[in-house]
Amino acid sequence: MAINVYIGKENLPKEKVLVFDVEAAILAVRVIGSAFQRKVLAELEQGEYKDGRVFIDRFGNHLYYTEMSAGSKALFELEGLPDKVVNGAEMGFNALRFVAEIPECSIYFAQRDEALPFHGTKTELYLNGKLYKDCSLLNQKIESGGLE
């Protein structure tokens, strides 16, 4: 189990499929109401799971999952499409902190020089294919700009 972070297109393995458009890719995710999906809905969308087609937003409206924020869509894709690399460009800090809860996923950034909030993850962390023993070391590498 690992969280794989790729920064820069040149570091993305050729055999990996990149989900660039998170808005469209949500249609490929099976929404089953997992504990993770329910937590994302509650904390990021301030809503709740209803069924595999719609969720209830904070105002009581029934909305399709295509109406979620880009960060929530990317999180559903990271959990539901573990064999793909998901574009993290539109994920804000609040969404990124949930990535540490996904046991197996791959996330891509065209460029990044800010720390990632993956502290406390129980899985291995890889940056451009290199293993980092903890999130602090991974973030030092990202913030230094010395990416291979």
Stockholm file with secondary structure:
# STOCKHOLM 1.0

chainA/1-148         MAINVYIGKENLPKEKVLVFDVEAAILAVRVIGSAFQRKVLAELEQGEYKDGRVFIDRFGNHLYYTEMSAGSKALFELEGLPDKVVNGAEMGFNALRFVAEIPECSIYFAQRDEALPFHGTKTELYLNGKLYKDCSLLNQKIESGGLE
#=GR chainA/1-148 SS CEEEEEESGGGSCTTSCEECCHHHHGGGSCCCCCHHHHHHHHHTSSCEECSSSEEECTTSCEEEGGGSCHHHHHHHHHHHCTTSEEECTTCCHHHHTTGGGCSSEEEEESCCCSCCCCTTCSSEEEETTEEESSHHHHHHHHHHTCCC
#=GC SS_cons         CEEEEEESGGGSCTTSCEECCHHHHGGGSCCCCCHHHHHHHHHTSSCEECSSSEEECTTSCEEEGGGSCHHHHHHHHHHHCTTSEEECTTCCHHHHTTGGGCSSEEEEESCCCSCCCCTTCSSEEEETTEEESSHHHHHHHHHHTCCC
//
